[in-house]
Amino acid sequence: MGLVAGTPSTAQIRSYADGEIRVGEQRLRTAFALDAQGAITPLAAAHPQMLAADELAPLFEARPEVVVIGWAGGQSFLPAAQRHAFLERRIGLEVMALGPACRTFNLLAADGRRVVALLFPQPPA
């Protein structure tokens, strides 16, 4: 299990491993969105490529500067239509493996950036 440095707060990811992410005292085992203020929203998608427009709509309304997507299955690429949706809204997008995504989220949140992480702790079946 990886430990993530940062100041203790509900918006900080405290640890991660394939299958589980700890945010504050919560242990999360299914996909979720996390914003810099610590709000956690469950996601229906089991894989980043399965993110539907209705799941992305509230994210776009919040107008984050950057969205970090992390998946326990390693780096993944979003379909062109999904990438374009971020581009046209001028929202930065980073898709990476789970560990780097958790660390990147913590750094950006600690820096006061408007960041949202979409995290998928379950490895592929």
N, CA, C and O atoms as a MOPAC input file, in Angstrom:
PM7 MOZYME 1SCF
protein

 N      0.85600 1    -1.17200 1     0.00000 1
 C      0.00000 1     0.00000 1     0.00000 1
 C      0.89700 1     1.22900 1     0.00000 1
 O      1.84600 1     1.30300 1     0.78100 1
 N      0.61300 1     2.17800 1    -0.85300 1
 C      1.39400 1     3.40300 1    -0.89600 1
 C      0.86700 1     4.41700 1     0.08800 1
 O     -0.34500 1     4.53200 1     0.27400 1
 N      1.74400 1     5.14600 1     0.71400 1
 C      1.35200 1     6.24700 1     1.58700 1
 C      1.59100 1     7.53800 1     0.84400 1
 O      2.54800 1     7.66300 1     0.08000 1
 N      0.71600 1     8.49400 1     1.07200 1
 C      0.79300 1     9.75300 1     0.35900 1
 C      1.01700 1    10.86700 1     1.36000 1
 O      0.21800 1    11.05500 1     2.27800 1
 N      2.10800 1    11.60900 1     1.18600 1
 C      2.41700 1    12.70900 1     2.09300 1
 C      1.45900 1    13.86400 1     1.85100 1
 O      0.93500 1    14.02800 1     0.74900 1
 N      1.23800 1    14.64700 1     2.86700 1
 C      0.38900 1    15.82600 1     2.74300 1
 C     -0.14000 1    16.20300 1     4.10600 1
 O      0.00300 1    15.45100 1     5.07100 1
 N     -0.74000 1    17.34800 1     4.18000 1
 C     -1.30900 1    17.77400 1     5.44600 1
 C     -2.59900 1    17.01500 1     5.68200 1
 O     -3.36900 1    16.80900 1     4.74500 1
 N     -2.85400 1    16.59200 1     6.91600 1
 C     -4.06100 1    15.82900 1     7.18700 1
 C     -5.30200 1    16.68000 1     6.93500 1
 O     -5.43200 1    17.76900 1     7.49400 1
 N     -6.19100 1    16.20200 1     6.12000 1
 C     -7.46600 1    16.85500 1     5.86700 1
 C     -8.34000 1    15.88000 1     5.12500 1
 O     -7.86300 1    14.87200 1     4.60400 1
 N     -9.63100 1    16.18200 1     5.07700 1
 C    -10.53700 1    15.28300 1     4.38100 1
 C    -10.26000 1    15.27400 1     2.88900 1
 O    -10.64500 1    14.32400 1     2.20900 1
 N     -9.60800 1    16.29300 1     2.35600 1
 C     -9.33400 1    16.36000 1     0.93100 1
 C     -8.04200 1    15.64200 1     0.56600 1
 O     -7.67400 1    15.60400 1    -0.60800 1
 N     -7.36600 1    15.09000 1     1.51600 1
 C     -6.10500 1    14.41100 1     1.23500 1
 C     -6.31200 1    12.90900 1     1.12800 1
 O     -7.01800 1    12.30200 1     1.93300 1
 N     -5.68600 1    12.32900 1     0.12600 1
 C     -5.66300 1    10.88100 1    -0.00200 1
 C     -4.54900 1    10.40100 1     0.92000 1
 O     -3.38600 1    10.76500 1     0.74500 1
 N     -4.91000 1     9.59200 1     1.89200 1
 C     -3.93800 1     9.16500 1     2.89200 1
 C     -3.17500 1     7.92200 1     2.49000 1
 O     -2.01100 1     7.76500 1     2.85900 1
 N     -3.81500 1     7.02900 1     1.73300 1
 C     -3.12200 1     5.84500 1     1.24200 1
 C     -3.91200 1     5.26500 1     0.07600 1
 O     -5.08200 1     5.58700 1    -0.13200 1
 N     -3.24000 1     4.40100 1    -0.67500 1
 C     -3.88600 1     3.75700 1    -1.81100 1
 C     -3.23400 1     2.40000 1    -2.05200 1
 O     -2.07700 1     2.16900 1    -1.70200 1
 N     -3.99500 1     1.53600 1    -2.64600 1
 C     -3.53200 1     0.21600 1    -3.09000 1
 C     -4.55400 1    -0.25000 1    -4.10500 1
 O     -5.68600 1     0.23400 1    -4.11300 1
 N     -4.17300 1    -1.17600 1    -4.95400 1
 C     -5.17100 1    -1.73000 1    -5.85300 1
 C     -6.30400 1    -2.27500 1    -5.00600 1
 O     -6.08500 1    -3.13100 1    -4.14800 1
 N     -7.49600 1    -1.79400 1    -5.23600 1
 C     -8.65900 1    -2.26500 1    -4.49800 1
 C     -9.16500 1    -1.32700 1    -3.43300 1
 O    -10.30000 1    -1.48100 1    -2.98400 1
 N     -8.35300 1    -0.33600 1    -2.99800 1
 C     -8.81400 1     0.54600 1    -1.91900 1
 C     -8.03400 1     1.85800 1    -1.90400 1
 O     -6.82600 1     1.89800 1    -2.13400 1
 N     -8.77500 1     2.92600 1    -1.62200 1
 C     -8.17000 1     4.24700 1    -1.42900 1
 C     -8.70800 1     4.78900 1    -0.11000 1
 O     -9.90100 1     4.68800 1     0.17300 1
 N     -7.82400 1     5.36000 1     0.68300 1
 C     -8.24000 1     5.94500 1     1.95900 1
 C     -8.19000 1     7.46400 1     1.84700 1
 O     -7.13500 1     8.04900 1     1.60500 1
 N     -9.35100 1     8.09000 1     2.02600 1
 C     -9.48300 1     9.54300 1     2.03200 1
 C     -9.94200 1     9.92600 1     3.43100 1
 O    -11.03900 1     9.55700 1     3.84900 1
 N     -9.11100 1    10.66200 1     4.15400 1
 C     -9.42400 1    10.90700 1     5.55600 1
 C     -9.50000 1     9.56300 1     6.25400 1
 O     -8.55500 1     8.77700 1     6.18600 1
 N    -10.60100 1     9.28900 1     6.92000 1
 C    -10.79000 1     8.00200 1     7.58200 1
 C    -11.65500 1     7.05200 1     6.76100 1
 O    -11.92400 1     5.93300 1     7.19900 1
 N    -12.09200 1     7.47600 1     5.58300 1
 C    -12.93600 1     6.62700 1     4.73500 1
 C    -12.08700 1     5.70900 1     3.86700 1
 O    -11.07000 1     6.12500 1     3.31400 1
 N    -12.51000 1     4.47200 1     3.75600 1
 C    -11.86700 1     3.50600 1     2.86400 1
 C    -12.83200 1     3.26400 1     1.70900 1
 O    -13.94400 1     2.77500 1     1.90500 1
 N    -12.39000 1     3.61200 1     0.50700 1
 C    -13.24500 1     3.54400 1    -0.67100 1
 C    -12.74900 1     2.43800 1    -1.59500 1
 O    -11.56000 1     2.35000 1    -1.90200 1
 N    -13.68200 1     1.60000 1    -2.03000 1
 C    -13.31900 1     0.45200 1    -2.85900 1
 C    -13.95300 1     0.49200 1    -4.24800 1
 O    -13.66700 1    -0.36600 1    -5.08400 1
 N    -14.79400 1     1.46300 1    -4.49500 1
 C    -15.41200 1     1.61000 1    -5.80900 1
 C    -15.05800 1     2.98500 1    -6.36700 1
 O    -14.59200 1     3.86000 1    -5.63800 1
 N    -15.28100 1     3.16300 1    -7.65200 1
 C    -14.90800 1     4.40600 1    -8.32700 1
 C    -15.61300 1     5.60700 1    -7.70900 1
 O    -16.77900 1     5.53300 1    -7.32300 1
 N    -14.87200 1     6.72300 1    -7.62300 1
 C    -15.43500 1     7.93900 1    -7.04600 1
 C    -14.70300 1     9.17000 1    -7.56800 1
 O    -13.59100 1     9.09100 1    -8.09100 1
 N    -15.37300 1    10.31400 1    -7.40500 1
 C    -14.76800 1    11.61400 1    -7.69700 1
 C    -14.45600 1    12.27400 1    -6.36300 1
 O    -15.22500 1    12.15500 1    -5.40900 1
 N    -13.33300 1    12.96600 1    -6.29800 1
 C    -12.89900 1    13.67800 1    -5.09300 1
 C    -12.47000 1    15.06900 1    -5.50100 1
 O    -11.62900 1    15.23400 1    -6.38500 1
 N    -13.05800 1    16.09400 1    -4.84400 1
 C    -12.61200 1    17.45500 1    -5.15000 1
 C    -11.69000 1    17.96600 1    -4.05100 1
 O    -11.52700 1    17.32100 1    -3.01500 1
 N    -11.09800 1    19.11400 1    -4.28300 1
 C    -10.09900 1    19.65900 1    -3.36500 1
 C    -10.67800 1    20.02300 1    -1.99800 1
 O     -9.92400 1    20.19200 1    -1.03900 1
 N    -11.99800 1    20.14700 1    -1.89500 1
 C    -12.62800 1    20.43600 1    -0.61100 1
 C    -12.98900 1    19.16600 1     0.14400 1
 O    -13.47800 1    19.23400 1     1.27200 1
 N    -12.75600 1    18.01100 1    -0.46400 1
 C    -13.01600 1    16.73900 1     0.21000 1
 C    -14.34800 1    16.09800 1    -0.11800 1
 O    -14.68800 1    15.06500 1     0.45800 1
 N    -15.11800 1    16.68700 1    -1.03600 1
 C    -16.40100 1    16.09000 1    -1.41400 1
 C    -16.15100 1    14.82600 1    -2.23000 1
 O    -15.37800 1    14.83000 1    -3.18900 1
 N    -16.81500 1    13.74900 1    -1.83400 1
 C    -16.67900 1    12.45400 1    -2.49600 1
 C    -18.00400 1    12.11900 1    -3.16800 1
 O    -19.05900 1    12.14600 1    -2.53400 1
 N    -17.93900 1    11.80400 1    -4.46300 1
 C    -19.12700 1    11.44300 1    -5.23000 1
 C    -18.89500 1    10.08800 1    -5.88600 1
 O    -17.93600 1     9.93300 1    -6.64200 1
 N    -19.74600 1     9.10700 1    -5.61700 1
 C    -19.58100 1     7.80100 1    -6.26000 1
 C    -19.75400 1     7.91400 1    -7.77800 1
 O    -20.51600 1     8.74900 1    -8.26700 1
 N    -19.04200 1     7.07000 1    -8.50500 1
 C    -19.16500 1     6.99700 1    -9.95700 1
 C    -19.73900 1     5.64000 1   -10.33700 1
 O    -19.41900 1     4.63100 1    -9.70800 1
 N    -20.58000 1     5.60900 1   -11.35900 1
 C    -21.14600 1     4.34500 1   -11.83800 1
 C    -20.15200 1     3.60000 1   -12.72600 1
 O    -20.16900 1     2.37000 1   -12.78100 1
 N    -19.29800 1     4.32700 1   -13.41200 1
 C    -18.34500 1     3.71300 1   -14.34500 1
 C    -17.34500 1     2.85200 1   -13.58100 1
 O    -16.90300 1     3.21400 1   -12.49000 1
 N    -16.99400 1     1.71200 1   -14.16300 1
 C    -15.99900 1     0.82400 1   -13.56100 1
 C    -14.62000 1     1.02600 1   -14.16900 1
 O    -13.63700 1     0.46900 1   -13.68000 1
 N    -14.54100 1     1.80600 1   -15.21800 1
 C    -13.30700 1     2.03000 1   -15.96500 1
 C    -13.36300 1     3.45100 1   -16.52200 1
 O    -14.44600 1     3.91100 1   -16.88400 1
 N    -12.25500 1     4.15200 1   -16.60100 1
 C    -12.28600 1     5.52800 1   -17.11500 1
 C    -12.94100 1     5.66800 1   -18.48600 1
 O    -13.62400 1     6.66100 1   -18.73600 1
 N    -12.75400 1     4.71100 1   -19.36800 1
 C    -13.34700 1     4.80600 1   -20.70000 1
 C    -14.86100 1     4.66200 1   -20.68300 1
 O    -15.52400 1     4.94100 1   -21.68200 1
 N    -15.41300 1     4.22700 1   -19.55400 1
 C    -16.86100 1     4.03900 1   -19.44000 1
 C    -17.56400 1     5.25800 1   -18.84300 1
 O    -18.77400 1     5.21900 1   -18.61700 1
 N    -16.82900 1     6.33500 1   -18.58600 1
 C    -17.45100 1     7.53500 1   -18.02500 1
 C    -18.48800 1     8.08600 1   -19.00500 1
 O    -18.17500 1     8.39600 1   -20.15500 1
 N    -19.69900 1     8.19800 1   -18.53600 1
 C    -20.79600 1     8.67900 1   -19.37400 1
 C    -20.93200 1    10.19800 1   -19.25200 1
 O    -20.47400 1    10.80100 1   -18.28100 1
 N    -21.56000 1    10.79400 1   -20.24000 1
 C    -21.75600 1    12.24600 1   -20.26300 1
 C    -22.49300 1    12.73000 1   -19.01500 1
 O    -22.18200 1    13.80400 1   -18.49900 1
 N    -23.46600 1    11.95700 1   -18.52000 1
 C    -24.20900 1    12.39400 1   -17.33500 1
 C    -23.35000 1    12.37900 1   -16.07900 1
 O    -23.62500 1    13.13000 1   -15.14300 1
 N    -22.31500 1    11.54300 1   -16.03400 1
 C    -21.39300 1    11.56100 1   -14.89500 1
 C    -20.42300 1    12.73300 1   -15.00200 1
 O    -19.97800 1    13.26400 1   -13.98500 1
 N    -20.09800 1    13.13500 1   -16.21000 1
 C    -19.15700 1    14.23600 1   -16.41400 1
 C    -19.82600 1    15.60400 1   -16.29700 1
 O    -19.14700 1    16.59000 1   -16.01000 1
 N    -21.13200 1    15.68800 1   -16.51200 1
 C    -21.83400 1    16.97500 1   -16.50000 1
 C    -21.64000 1    17.74900 1   -15.19000 1
 O    -21.28300 1    18.92600 1   -15.24500 1
 N    -21.85900 1    17.14000 1   -14.00700 1
 C    -21.64100 1    17.90400 1   -12.76300 1
 C    -20.18000 1    18.33800 1   -12.60500 1
 O    -19.89700 1    19.40900 1   -12.06800 1
 N    -19.27400 1    17.50700 1   -13.07300 1
 C    -17.85400 1    17.83900 1   -13.03000 1
 C    -17.58400 1    19.09100 1   -13.85800 1
 O    -16.88900 1    20.00100 1   -13.40600 1
 N    -18.13100 1    19.13500 1   -15.06000 1
 C    -17.92900 1    20.29000 1   -15.93500 1
 C    -18.56300 1    21.54500 1   -15.34400 1
 O    -18.01100 1    22.63700 1   -15.47800 1
 N    -19.72100 1    21.40000 1   -14.69000 1
 C    -20.38600 1    22.54800 1   -14.06900 1
 C    -19.54000 1    23.14100 1   -12.94700 1
 O    -19.58900 1    24.34900 1   -12.71600 1
 N    -18.77100 1    22.32100 1   -12.25000 1
 C    -17.91400 1    22.79600 1   -11.16000 1
 C    -16.69800 1    23.56300 1   -11.67800 1
 O    -16.05300 1    24.27900 1   -10.91200 1
 N    -16.37900 1    23.42600 1   -12.95200 1
 C    -15.30300 1    24.14600 1   -13.62600 1
 C    -13.94400 1    24.02300 1   -12.92900 1
 O    -13.33900 1    25.03200 1   -12.56800 1
 N    -13.46800 1    22.79800 1   -12.74200 1
 C    -12.12200 1    22.64600 1   -12.16300 1
 C    -11.06600 1    23.10600 1   -13.16100 1
 O    -11.32200 1    23.17500 1   -14.36300 1
 N     -9.88700 1    23.41800 1   -12.65600 1
 C     -8.76400 1    23.75500 1   -13.52900 1
 C     -8.22200 1    22.49900 1   -14.19700 1
 O     -7.85400 1    22.49900 1   -15.37100 1
 N     -8.18500 1    21.42800 1   -13.40800 1
 C     -7.59300 1    20.18300 1   -13.90200 1
 C     -8.33100 1    18.99100 1   -13.29100 1
 O     -8.77800 1    19.03400 1   -12.14500 1
 N     -8.44300 1    17.93900 1   -14.08300 1
 C     -9.02300 1    16.68500 1   -13.63100 1
 C     -7.94000 1    15.62000 1   -13.77300 1
 O     -7.32000 1    15.47500 1   -14.82600 1
 N     -7.73000 1    14.88400 1   -12.69300 1
 C     -6.75500 1    13.79800 1   -12.66900 1
 C     -7.53900 1    12.49100 1   -12.60700 1
 O     -8.34800 1    12.28800 1   -11.70200 1
 N     -7.29600 1    11.61300 1   -13.56800 1
 C     -7.96500 1    10.31600 1   -13.58700 1
 C     -6.92900 1     9.24000 1   -13.29300 1
 O     -5.90000 1     9.14900 1   -13.96300 1
 N     -7.22000 1     8.42300 1   -12.27400 1
 C     -6.31500 1     7.34700 1   -11.90400 1
 C     -7.03700 1     6.02000 1   -11.85700 1
 O     -8.16400 1     5.92800 1   -11.37000 1
 N     -6.37700 1     4.98800 1   -12.37100 1
 C     -6.99000 1     3.67200 1   -12.46200 1
 C     -6.00600 1     2.62400 1   -11.98500 1
 O     -4.82300 1     2.67100 1   -12.32300 1
 N     -6.49700 1     1.67500 1   -11.19800 1
 C     -5.63700 1     0.60300 1   -10.68400 1
 C     -5.13200 1    -0.30500 1   -11.80200 1
 O     -4.19200 1    -1.07100 1   -11.59200 1
 N     -5.73200 1    -0.23200 1   -12.97400 1
 C     -5.30400 1    -1.06100 1   -14.09100 1
 C     -4.12700 1    -0.48400 1   -14.85000 1
 O     -3.70800 1    -1.05600 1   -15.85600 1
 N     -3.58400 1     0.62900 1   -14.39700 1
 C     -2.47100 1     1.27300 1   -15.08700 1
 C     -2.95400 1     2.46400 1   -15.88900 1
 O     -4.09100 1     2.91000 1   -15.73200 1
 N     -2.10000 1     2.97200 1   -16.73700 1
 C     -2.48000 1     4.11800 1   -17.53800 1
 C     -3.53400 1     3.69100 1   -18.54800 1
 O     -3.47900 1     2.59300 1   -19.10200 1
 N     -4.48100 1     4.56900 1   -18.77400 1
 C     -5.56300 1     4.31200 1   -19.71000 1
 C     -5.73000 1     5.55700 1   -20.57300 1
 O     -5.33300 1     6.65000 1   -20.17200 1
 N     -6.29500 1     5.39900 1   -21.71400 1
 C     -6.55000 1     6.54300 1   -22.58000 1
 C     -8.04800 1     6.68900 1   -22.76600 1
 O     -8.76000 1     5.69900 1   -22.93900 1
 N     -8.52400 1     7.92000 1   -22.73000 1
 C     -9.93900 1     8.17200 1   -22.94000 1
 C    -10.23700 1     8.24400 1   -24.42700 1
 O     -9.37000 1     8.61000 1   -25.22100 1
 N    -11.46000 1     7.89600 1   -24.80700 1
 C    -11.85700 1     8.06800 1   -26.20100 1
 C    -11.76400 1     9.54200 1   -26.60300 1
 O    -11.85600 1    10.43300 1   -25.75800 1
 N    -11.58300 1     9.78200 1   -27.87900 1
 C    -11.40400 1    11.14400 1   -28.39600 1
 C    -12.55200 1    12.06400 1   -27.99800 1
 O    -12.31500 1    13.22900 1   -27.68000 1
 N    -13.76800 1    11.58200 1   -28.00600 1
 C    -14.92000 1    12.43300 1   -27.66100 1
 C    -14.84000 1    12.90800 1   -26.21800 1
 O    -15.16700 1    14.05800 1   -25.92500 1
 N    -14.40600 1    12.03200 1   -25.31000 1
 C    -14.26200 1    12.43500 1   -23.91400 1
 C    -13.13800 1    13.46300 1   -23.76800 1
 O    -13.30500 1    14.46900 1   -23.07900 1
 N    -12.01200 1    13.22000 1   -24.40300 1
 C    -10.89900 1    14.17900 1   -24.32300 1
 C    -11.31900 1    15.52900 1   -24.88200 1
 O    -10.96500 1    16.57000 1   -24.32900 1
 N    -12.06600 1    15.51700 1   -25.96900 1
 C    -12.51500 1    16.76400 1   -26.58900 1
 C    -13.44100 1    17.54100 1   -25.64900 1
 O    -13.38900 1    18.77000 1   -25.61700 1
 N    -14.28200 1    16.84500 1   -24.88800 1
 C    -15.18800 1    17.51400 1   -23.94600 1
 C    -14.40300 1    18.32700 1   -22.91600 1
 O    -14.83000 1    19.41700 1   -22.53500 1
 N    -13.26500 1    17.80900 1   -22.46500 1
 C    -12.41500 1    18.54700 1   -21.52800 1
 C    -11.73000 1    19.70900 1   -22.23700 1
 O    -11.67600 1    20.82400 1   -21.71900 1
 N    -11.21600 1    19.43900 1   -23.41100 1
 C    -10.49400 1    20.45200 1   -24.18000 1
 C    -11.37200 1    21.65500 1   -24.49000 1
 O    -10.94100 1    22.79500 1   -24.31300 1
 N    -12.59900 1    21.41800 1   -24.94900 1
 C    -13.46100 1    22.53200 1   -25.32100 1
 C    -13.87800 1    23.37100 1   -24.11400 1
 O    -14.28700 1    24.52100 1   -24.27400 1
 N    -13.78000 1    22.81800 1   -22.93000 1
 C    -14.11300 1    23.55600 1   -21.70500 1
 C    -12.87300 1    24.13400 1   -21.03200 1
 O    -12.96200 1    24.75400 1   -19.97100 1
 N    -11.71700 1    23.92500 1   -21.65900 1
 C    -10.44600 1    24.42100 1   -21.14200 1
 C    -10.13500 1    23.86900 1   -19.75800 1
 O     -9.65400 1    24.58400 1   -18.88000 1
 N    -10.41600 1    22.59600 1   -19.58200 1
 C    -10.12300 1    21.88900 1   -18.33600 1
 C     -8.95600 1    20.95400 1   -18.61300 1
 O     -9.03000 1    20.09800 1   -19.49500 1
 N     -7.87800 1    21.12400 1   -17.85500 1
 C     -6.73100 1    20.24000 1   -18.01100 1
 C     -7.09900 1    18.82200 1   -17.64200 1
 O     -7.91600 1    18.60400 1   -16.74700 1
 N     -6.50800 1    17.85500 1   -18.31900 1
 C     -6.82200 1    16.45300 1   -18.09200 1
 C     -5.53400 1    15.65100 1   -18.03600 1
 O     -4.69300 1    15.73300 1   -18.93100 1
 N     -5.39600 1    14.87600 1   -16.97300 1
 C     -4.25200 1    13.96900 1   -16.81800 1
 C     -4.79800 1    12.59100 1   -16.49000 1
 O     -5.55100 1    12.43400 1   -15.52900 1
 N     -4.42700 1    11.59500 1   -17.27800 1
 C     -4.85700 1    10.22200 1   -17.05000 1
 C     -3.60600 1     9.40300 1   -16.76000 1
 O     -2.66100 1     9.39900 1   -17.54900 1
 N     -3.60400 1     8.70300 1   -15.61600 1
 C     -2.40300 1     7.97900 1   -15.20800 1
 C     -2.75100 1     6.81100 1   -14.30100 1
 O     -3.91400 1     6.60700 1   -13.95300 1
 N     -1.75400 1     6.06300 1   -13.92900 1
 C     -1.93500 1     4.95900 1   -12.98700 1
 C     -2.40300 1     5.50900 1   -11.63400 1
 O     -2.23100 1     6.69300 1   -11.34200 1
 N     -2.98700 1     4.64800 1   -10.82900 1
 C     -3.60300 1     5.05600 1    -9.56800 1
 C     -2.64300 1     5.78400 1    -8.62000 1
 O     -2.98100 1     6.85600 1    -8.11800 1
 N     -1.46600 1     5.22900 1    -8.36800 1
 C     -0.52700 1     5.85600 1    -7.42800 1
 C     -0.13800 1     7.26500 1    -7.82900 1
 O     -0.28700 1     8.18700 1    -7.02700 1
 N      0.35900 1     7.46400 1    -9.04900 1
 C      0.70500 1     8.81800 1    -9.47000 1
 C     -0.49600 1     9.76900 1    -9.44900 1
 O     -0.34000 1    10.95300 1    -9.14800 1
 N     -1.68400 1     9.26500 1    -9.76500 1
 C     -2.87800 1    10.12000 1    -9.74100 1
 C     -3.18000 1    10.59300 1    -8.31700 1
 O     -3.52200 1    11.75800 1    -8.11100 1
 N     -3.05500 1     9.69600 1    -7.33800 1
 C     -3.30100 1    10.07900 1    -5.93900 1
 C     -2.28400 1    11.11900 1    -5.47600 1
 O     -2.64300 1    12.10400 1    -4.83200 1
 N     -1.02800 1    10.89400 1    -5.80400 1
 C      0.01500 1    11.84900 1    -5.40000 1
 C     -0.16300 1    13.19400 1    -6.09400 1
 O      0.01200 1    14.24100 1    -5.47100 1
 N     -0.50600 1    13.17500 1    -7.36800 1
 C     -0.71700 1    14.41900 1    -8.11700 1
 C     -1.90000 1    15.19000 1    -7.55400 1
 O     -1.82700 1    16.40800 1    -7.39500 1
 N     -2.98900 1    14.49300 1    -7.25100 1
 C     -4.14500 1    15.15600 1    -6.65400 1
 C     -3.75300 1    15.85600 1    -5.36000 1
 O     -4.07700 1    17.02800 1    -5.17100 1
 N     -3.06100 1    15.15500 1    -4.46900 1
 C     -2.67100 1    15.74200 1    -3.18700 1
 C     -1.80700 1    16.98300 1    -3.37400 1
 O     -2.00600 1    17.98900 1    -2.69300 1
 N     -0.85700 1    16.91500 1    -4.28600 1
 C      0.01100 1    18.08100 1    -4.52800 1
 C     -0.78100 1    19.27100 1    -5.04900 1
 O     -0.60200 1    20.39500 1    -4.58100 1
 N     -1.65500 1    19.02400 1    -6.01600 1
 C     -2.44000 1    20.12500 1    -6.59000 1
 C     -3.42800 1    20.69400 1    -5.57300 1
 O     -3.59800 1    21.91000 1    -5.49300 1
 N     -4.07700 1    19.83300 1    -4.79900 1
 C     -5.01900 1    20.30200 1    -3.77900 1
 C     -4.29600 1    21.11100 1    -2.70500 1
 O     -4.78900 1    22.15500 1    -2.27700 1
 N     -3.12600 1    20.63300 1    -2.26800 1
 C     -2.34600 1    21.36000 1    -1.25500 1
 C     -1.86700 1    22.70300 1    -1.77600 1
 O     -1.64000 1    23.63200 1    -1.00100 1
 N     -1.71100 1    22.80500 1    -3.09600 1
 C     -1.28300 1    24.05600 1    -3.72700 1
 C     -2.44500 1    25.01200 1    -3.95300 1
 O     -2.24900 1    26.10800 1    -4.47900 1
 N     -3.66200 1    24.61000 1    -3.56200 1
 C     -4.82200 1    25.47900 1    -3.70100 1
 C     -5.44900 1    25.47100 1    -5.09000 1
 O     -6.25100 1    26.34600 1    -5.41500 1
 N     -5.09200 1    24.50000 1    -5.90000 1
 C     -5.65600 1    24.42000 1    -7.25400 1
 C     -7.07000 1    23.84200 1    -7.21500 1
 O     -7.41000 1    23.06700 1    -6.32100 1
 N     -7.88000 1    24.22500 1    -8.18600 1
 C     -9.22700 1    23.65700 1    -8.33200 1
 C     -9.07800 1    22.33800 1    -9.08700 1
 O     -9.15500 1    22.29900 1   -10.31500 1
 N     -8.86800 1    21.27100 1    -8.34300 1
 C     -8.59300 1    19.96000 1    -8.91800 1
 C     -9.67900 1    18.97200 1    -8.50500 1
 O    -10.21700 1    19.03700 1    -7.40000 1
 N     -9.97900 1    18.07300 1    -9.40600 1
 C    -10.88000 1    16.95300 1    -9.12000 1
 C    -10.17100 1    15.68600 1    -9.56400 1
 O     -9.55900 1    15.64500 1   -10.63200 1
 N    -10.25700 1    14.66000 1    -8.74200 1
 C     -9.70500 1    13.35000 1    -9.10900 1
 C    -10.86700 1    12.39600 1    -9.36500 1
 O    -11.81900 1    12.34200 1    -8.58700 1
 N    -10.78100 1    11.65800 1   -10.44400 1
 C    -11.70100 1    10.55900 1   -10.72100 1
 C    -10.87100 1     9.29300 1   -10.53300 1
 O     -9.97100 1     9.00900 1   -11.32300 1
 N    -11.17500 1     8.54600 1    -9.49400 1
 C    -10.31600 1     7.42700 1    -9.10300 1
 C    -11.05100 1     6.09600 1    -9.19000 1
 O    -12.20000 1     5.96400 1    -8.76800 1
 N    -10.35300 1     5.11600 1    -9.75000 1
 C    -10.88900 1     3.79600 1    -9.99700 1
 C     -9.98300 1     2.78300 1    -9.30600 1
 O     -9.03400 1     2.29300 1    -9.91900 1
 N    -10.26100 1     2.45200 1    -8.02200 1
 C     -9.34400 1     1.61900 1    -7.23600 1
 C     -9.34800 1     0.13600 1    -7.59900 1
 O     -8.43700 1    -0.58400 1    -7.19100 1
 N    -10.32600 1    -0.34100 1    -8.34100 1
 C    -10.38500 1    -1.76500 1    -8.65100 1
 C     -9.58800 1    -2.08700 1    -9.90500 1
 O     -9.81400 1    -1.47700 1   -10.95000 1
 N     -8.65900 1    -3.03500 1    -9.82200 1
 C     -7.93500 1    -3.45900 1   -11.00800 1
 C     -8.88300 1    -4.18600 1   -11.96500 1
 O     -9.95100 1    -4.63900 1   -11.55400 1
 N     -8.49800 1    -4.29700 1   -13.22800 1
 C     -9.38300 1    -4.97300 1   -14.17800 1
 C     -9.58600 1    -6.43300 1   -13.79200 1
 O     -8.70400 1    -7.08000 1   -13.22600 1
 N    -10.76600 1    -6.92400 1   -14.11300 1
 C    -11.09000 1    -8.32100 1   -13.78800 1
 C    -10.42500 1    -9.27600 1   -14.74300 1
 O    -10.58800 1   -10.48900 1   -14.61700 1

